[in-house]
Amino acid sequence: MYVDPKPGGEQMYQVFMAGRTAMVGTGPWQLPDIIGAGVDYDVVPLPTYSGRPVTISGPDTWTVFDNGPARSRAAVEFVRWMMRPAQDARWASVSAWSSTSPRSRTCRPNSSRRRASTGRAAR
């Protein structure tokens, strides 16, 4: 275990990527650095008291505004397109973000260097 001496410090990531600590709690924003460092990593579910799967909520949301009927229809069309499993999987693979749907996990573009959010390693 590594305790960063500075609040808000990022040194824990360097310690993890150097192989000097076994795990780090982070998110998909750190994946490009982890992959770039050649770390053999995996993803595990968050621990819970109930044993049921949980997730956290963060500030990373897609927001669609009502700017009139034409733009609203276009926004709905875009969101529907973005939520298609193949497109969602593609977005997840190029952005290092988790997919939004379990159906997307069967679509695996660029999976040779990326691990699925299910915790299975792509080797």
C-alpha positions as CSV (number, residue, x, y, z in Angstrom):
1,M,0.0,0.0,0.0
2,Y,1.2,3.5,-0.9
3,V,0.0,6.6,0.9
4,D,0.6,9.8,-1.1
5,P,1.9,12.4,1.4
6,K,0.3,15.2,-0.5
7,P,-3.5,15.6,-0.7
8,G,-4.5,15.4,-4.4
9,G,-1.1,14.1,-5.3
10,E,-0.6,11.9,-8.3
11,Q,2.6,10.2,-7.2
12,M,0.7,6.9,-6.4
13,Y,0.3,6.4,-10.2
14,Q,4.0,6.6,-10.8
15,V,4.6,4.2,-7.9
16,F,2.1,1.8,-9.4
17,M,3.4,2.1,-13.0
18,A,7.0,1.5,-11.7
19,G,5.8,-1.8,-10.2
20,R,6.4,-0.8,-6.6
21,T,2.8,-1.2,-5.4
22,A,0.3,-4.0,-6.3
23,M,-2.8,-2.0,-7.0
24,V,-4.3,1.5,-7.4
25,G,-7.8,2.8,-7.3
26,T,-8.3,4.8,-10.4
27,G,-10.4,5.1,-13.5
28,P,-10.3,5.0,-17.3
29,W,-8.6,8.4,-17.5
30,Q,-5.4,6.7,-16.2
31,L,-5.4,3.8,-18.7
32,P,-3.3,5.5,-21.4
33,D,-0.5,6.1,-19.0
34,I,-0.8,2.5,-17.5
35,I,-0.8,1.0,-21.0
36,G,2.1,3.3,-22.1
37,A,4.1,2.1,-19.1
38,G,3.6,-1.5,-20.2
39,V,1.9,-2.5,-16.9
40,D,0.3,-5.9,-16.8
41,Y,-2.9,-4.9,-15.2
42,D,-6.5,-6.1,-14.7
43,V,-9.8,-4.6,-13.6
44,V,-11.8,-5.8,-10.6
45,P,-15.2,-4.9,-9.3
46,L,-15.5,-2.5,-6.4
47,P,-15.9,-4.3,-3.0
48,T,-19.3,-4.1,-1.4
49,Y,-21.0,-5.0,1.8
50,S,-24.0,-6.6,0.1
51,G,-22.1,-8.6,-2.5
52,R,-24.1,-7.0,-5.2
53,P,-22.4,-5.0,-8.0
54,V,-22.0,-1.3,-7.4
55,T,-20.7,1.7,-9.2
56,I,-19.7,5.2,-8.3
57,S,-21.1,8.4,-9.7
58,G,-18.9,11.1,-11.1
59,P,-19.1,14.3,-13.0
60,D,-18.6,12.6,-16.4
61,T,-22.0,12.8,-18.0
62,W,-23.4,13.4,-21.4
63,T,-25.9,16.3,-21.4
64,V,-28.4,17.1,-24.1
65,F,-30.1,20.5,-24.0
66,D,-33.4,21.4,-25.4
67,N,-32.5,24.0,-28.1
68,G,-35.6,23.7,-30.2
69,P,-37.4,20.8,-31.9
70,A,-34.9,20.2,-34.8
71,R,-31.8,20.2,-32.5
72,S,-33.6,18.1,-29.9
73,R,-34.4,15.5,-32.6
74,A,-30.8,15.6,-33.8
75,A,-29.5,15.2,-30.3
76,V,-31.8,12.1,-29.7
77,E,-30.6,10.6,-33.0
78,F,-27.0,11.2,-32.0
79,V,-27.4,9.6,-28.5
80,R,-29.2,6.6,-30.1
81,W,-26.3,6.2,-32.5
82,M,-23.7,6.5,-29.8
83,M,-25.5,3.9,-27.7
84,R,-25.4,1.2,-30.4
85,P,-23.1,-1.6,-29.1
86,A,-20.6,-1.4,-31.9
87,Q,-20.3,2.4,-31.7
88,D,-20.2,2.3,-27.9
89,A,-17.4,-0.3,-28.0
90,R,-15.5,1.8,-30.6
91,W,-15.8,4.9,-28.3
92,A,-14.6,2.9,-25.3
93,S,-11.6,1.5,-27.2
94,V,-10.3,4.8,-28.5
95,S,-11.1,6.9,-25.4
96,A,-10.1,4.3,-22.7
97,W,-13.6,4.8,-21.2
98,S,-15.8,2.0,-20.0
99,S,-18.6,0.9,-22.3
100,T,-22.2,2.0,-21.3
101,S,-23.9,-1.3,-22.1
102,P,-23.1,-5.0,-21.4
103,R,-24.0,-5.7,-25.0
104,S,-21.1,-3.5,-26.1
105,R,-18.6,-5.8,-24.5
106,T,-19.1,-8.4,-27.2
107,C,-17.9,-5.9,-29.8
108,R,-14.1,-5.7,-29.3
109,P,-12.4,-3.2,-31.7
110,N,-8.7,-2.7,-30.9
111,S,-8.9,-5.2,-28.1
112,S,-5.3,-6.4,-28.4
113,R,-4.0,-3.5,-26.2
114,R,-7.1,-2.8,-24.1
115,R,-8.7,-4.6,-21.2
116,A,-12.5,-4.9,-21.1
117,S,-14.3,-3.3,-18.2
118,T,-15.5,-6.8,-17.3
119,G,-12.1,-7.5,-15.8
120,R,-11.0,-9.9,-18.5
121,A,-7.6,-9.3,-20.0
122,A,-7.1,-8.8,-23.7
123,R,-3.7,-10.2,-24.4
